[in-house]
Amino acid sequence: MLYSIAGYFPSFVTFRVLTSTLSVISLLCLLMVAPAQAGQPKESATAKDVEKWIDQSKGPMYTPFVESYLLQETKDLRREMMSTKAELIEKVVEKELSVADKTMSYATDTVTYFFYLIAAASSVLVVIGWNSVRDMQNKLEKHAEGRVNELIGVYEERLDAIEEQMRQKSDIIQKNQKEIELTNEVHSLWLSASQETSHQNKINAYDSILNLRPDDVEALSYKADAVLEMNEPLWAISLCERALQLAPDNGHALYQLACAYAETGRPEDAVTTLEKATSISAAYKDDASVDPSFNPLREMESFQALIAADDLS
């Protein structure tokens, strides 16, 4: 019975988690698809209408309000998962303790009945002169007491193991709670940085993220971007090199490093680094074609060949 109940709860938890996750994914898909379909031109639209629709479709796919709503939904989903997990652990432990208690009662009753049976048989044997009832009773009591003590020791060990498991799971839950709080705080700082118009305020937000997560590669690369906007290419190079030590294949860090090289008069290093970034994502070619940081490289054949389109399709 215990294992059937324990098997039921994970299925129930999985169903609840999948339902909540699917609802969030469906909402996100709806928000991403609806804007694209709302302004789609008709078949009879002119070329000018199509160009106007393309310009309008370049806007943001969703608003900060929707992002905040999705973050809140994710937070509620994580809390529900933690609550469900704690509830499952509590119920499983209660069932195990109940089974242990019933087993102990059964063992005690069995020993008692066995004692009564032997006592009755001893009485018959005493009548025919085998042993006295007192000797038989003492032997049976000692045997019963030894057996009961053995069972008690076994179940004490099991209870100690259950308590240890509960302690470990409690530590895991506390660790997950701290990680969720840290993640929420980092998300809040990212949202604040995205809404800031001052480069210094953005740098302060990125520094706060790095204080919480010193190995956050994205925070380092975006801080380098803000530093470049403040005409500090050497500082940006230091930040990008630190980010690439943590993640050598981070495309954004490579792109910012190429911009910094271009602004410090290192065109060959800039082209080589930009080539690594475009090998990770071809979108960096379009960025480099309009980025003012690469203005000193516009006349270089290697730079022109790098940002040129691969094909005409």
N, C-alpha and C positions, 0 to 999 in steps of 0.2 A: 504493500500500500504506500509506503514512504517513497519508494523509487518511482512509482507511477505519478504521485503528486509532484515530486521534484522534477520529473520529466515534463509535466504539464506547464509549470511556471515559465521555463525558458521559452517555450513555444508562444505563450501568452505575451511575454515581454517582447519577443521578436516581432509578433504581430503588431503590438502597439508602436514599437519603434519604426517599423516599416510604414505603418499608416501615417505617422507624423512626418517622416522623411518624404514620402510621396506627396503629401499635401504641400510641403515647402517647395519641392521640385516643380510641381504642377503650377504653383503660383509664379515661380520664377520664369518658367517657360512661357506662361501666359503673358507676363509683363514684357518679355523680350520679343514675342511674336506679334502681339497686338499692335505696338507702334509701327512696326514695319508694314503690316497689312492695312492699317487705317488710312495711310496716305498713299497707297499704291495707285499709280495712274491707270486710267482705263485704256482699252485697246485703241480708242479713237483719239487719244491725247497726242498733241504735237511734240516735236523734239524739244521745244522750249519748256513744255510742261514736264517732260521726263527729266530734263536737267534740273528744273526747280525741285522735283521730287527727290532727286539724288542728293541735292544740297541739304534738303530738310532731313533726310535719313541719316546724315552724318552726326546728328546730335546725340546726346547721351541716351543710352538704352533704358536707363531708369534714374530716378531722382534720389537725392539723399534721404528723403522720407521713406522711400521703398527700401533702401539699403538699411536704414535704421530698423525698419519693421522686420526685415529678414534676419538681422542680427539678433533682435529680440526673440524671434521664433526659434532660432538656433539655440539661444541661451535657455529658453523654456524647454526645448527638446532635451538638452543635456541634463537639466535639473530633473526632468521626468525620468530619464534613464537612470540617474543616480538614485532617485527615490524608489523606483521599481526594483533596482538591484538590491538596495538595503532591505526592502520589504521581503524579497525572495530569500535572502540570507537568513533573516529573522524567522521566517516560516519553516525553512529547512531545519534550522537548529532546534526549533520547538518540536518538530516531528521526531528528530533524532533523540531528543531528551525523553519524549513520551514513549518511544519504543524501548529505550534503555530502562525506564521505570517499569514498564510492563514486563520486560524480560526478567528483571530482578524479582518482581512479585511472583512470576511463574516459577522461577528457580526455587524461591523460598517455599512456595506451596508444594512443589514436587518433593523437596527434601523432607518437608513435614509429613506428607503422606507416606513417603518411603519409611520414615521413622516409625509411624504408627503401624505400618505393615510388619516391619521387623519386630516391633515390640509385641505384636500379637503372636507372631511366630515364636518369639522367645518365651512367651508365657506358656505356650504349648510344650516347648522343649523343657522348661523348668519342671512341668508336671511329670515328665518322663525321666527327669534327672540329668539333664545335660548341663546347663549353667543357670546361675541365678539371674533373676530379672534385673537386679541392680547392676551386675557386671555387663550384661548386654546393653542396658540403657546408657551406661557410661561410655562404652565403646561407640555406640551409635551417636551419642551427643558429640563426642570428639570428632567423629567422622563428619557429621553434619556441620559442625562449627568450622572445621577445616575447609570443607567444600564451599560454604558460604563466604568465608574470608577470601578464598581464591576468586570467587565470582566478583566480590566487591573490589578486589584489586584490579581485575580485568576492566571493569566498568569505570573505575577511577582513571585508569590510563586513557580510556576512550574519551572521557569527559575532559581530561587535560588536553588531549589532541584537538577536541572541538573548540575549547577556549583559545588555543593557540591559533587555529584557523580564523576564528572570529577577530582576534587581535590583528592578524595580518590583513584581513579584509578591511578592517576599520582603518588601518594605516593607509591602505590603497585608496579608500574613499576620501580620506582627508587630503591625500596627495592630489587626487583628481580635483577636489574642490579648490585647492590652491592654484592648480594649473588653469582651471576655468576662470578664476578671478583674474589671474595674470593675463590670460588671453583676452578677456573682456576689456581690461585696462589698455592693452596694446592696441586693440581694435579702436577704442575710443581715441587714442593718440593718433592713429593713422587717419581717422576721419577728421580730426582737428587739423592735421597737417594738410590734408587735401583741400580744406576750406580756407586756409590762410593765404593771404595775398603777399605778405611780407616774407622775403627770403630768410631773414633772421628768425622770425617766428617759426618758420618751417624747420630751420636747423635746430631750434630749441625743442620742437616736438620730436624730431628724429633722435636728439640726444636723450630725451626721456625714454624713448623706446630702447635705445642701446643700454641705458642704465638697467632696464628690466631684463633685456636679452642682449648681452654683449656680442653674441655671434649672429645677430640678425643681418644677413647679407643684403636684403632688400633695403633696410634702413640705411646701411652704409652707402649703397649705390645712389639712393635718392638724396642722401645728404650731400654726396659729391655733386649731384646735379644742381642742388641749390647753391653750393659753394662756387660752381662755375658761373652761375648767374651773378654772383658777387665779384667776379673777376679775380678769383683765387685759384688758378689752375694747379699750382704746386700742392696746395692743400687737397685739392680734388684727386691728384695723382696718389697721394698718401692714402686717402680713404679707399680708392679703387684697388690699390695693391693689397690692402688689408682684407677687402671683400674677396678678392680673387684667391688669397691664401686659404680662405674658408670654403670657397666654391669656385674652382678654376673655370668651370663652364657656364658661369653666370653671364648671359648676354648683355644685360643692362649695365653691369659693372665694366665689361669690356668696351661698350659703346662710350660710356662716360670717360674712360681712360683714354680712348682715341681722341675725344674732344679736347681733353686736357693736353695731350701731346701736341695736337694741332695748334693750340693757343700758346704753347711754350716754345714753338719753333722747332719741333721734332717731327717733320712731315713723314719721314720713312717709318718711324715707330707708329705714327698715327694711322698710316695706311695699313700696316701689318696688323695692328690691333683691331682696326675696323673690319678687316677681312675675316678675322676670327669671329667677331660679333655677327657679321652677316652670314657666316656659315652655320651659326646657331639659329638665326631668324632672319629671313630675307627682308622683313619689314624695316630693318635698320637701314637698308639702301635708300628707301624713300625718305626716312628721317635725315639721313646724311645729305641728301640732295638739296635740302632747304635749311639745314642747320647753319647758322652764321659762324659757328665755331670752326667750320671747315672752309671758310672763305679763302684762307691762305693756300689751300690745296686745290682750288678749282682748276688751275692751269696744268696740274700734274696729270700725265697720261695714265699713270697707274691708278690714280683716284677716279678719273673719268671712266676707265674701264671697269673699275670695281662697282661703281653705282649704276652703270648702264644695265638695262633690262636684259635678262637672259634670253628671252624670246619675244616675239611680237604678239603672242596670244594674250 
